Amino acid sequence: MKHLYKIFFLYLLVVVLAESHFSQTQNRSKTDGRKGEAELMKELKSEKEWKKLLSPEEYNVLREKGTERAFTGKYWNFFEKGIYKCAACGQILFDSETKYDAGCGWPSFSDAVSNKNLLLKDDFSFGMHRIEVMCSNCGGHLGHVFDDGPKPLGKRYCINSVSIKFDNIKNNK
């Protein structure tokens, strides 16, 4: 019987330590030494205001961290020259020069226009670890970044089409 108590105590200790590590890691922000989330997100609105401003699909992805189905978004197979902005606040996020076909069904970029325009956070949803990509101006969920992109950076910013808006390069001159 003592042996069962020892096993139970050891199991309990492992669970508590794992939960402690998980919650610390989950709350750690991957901002590469930049300011905290609250300082970065200038475009703060109430959820009621966001619901009025965004379409139901945009709201689901940008505010509730939803995901559009692969190969269904407006920009997954779109390769015109221009820039991509946050659909919620208009902050410039990506340039078409870094967009490529990763074969994943979502728009993929090898780099951001500026790291200051993105907020990266650990995401442990769905029982896996990913790095969430958010707009640093409004906190909108954009997608995730993976380390399987093209050289030299090796990054694949996998972004939901509904979370970005394309602006033709001719309009920016």
Secondary structure, DSSP 8 states (H G I E B T S, - for coil): -HHHHHHHHHHHHHHHHHHHHHHHHHH-EE-TT---HHHH------HHHHHHHS-HHHHHHHTT-----TT-STTTT---SEEEEETTT--EEEEGGGEE--SSSS-EESS-S-GGGEEEEEE-GGGS-EEEEEETTT--EEEEEES-S-TTT--EEEE-GGGEEEEEGGGG-
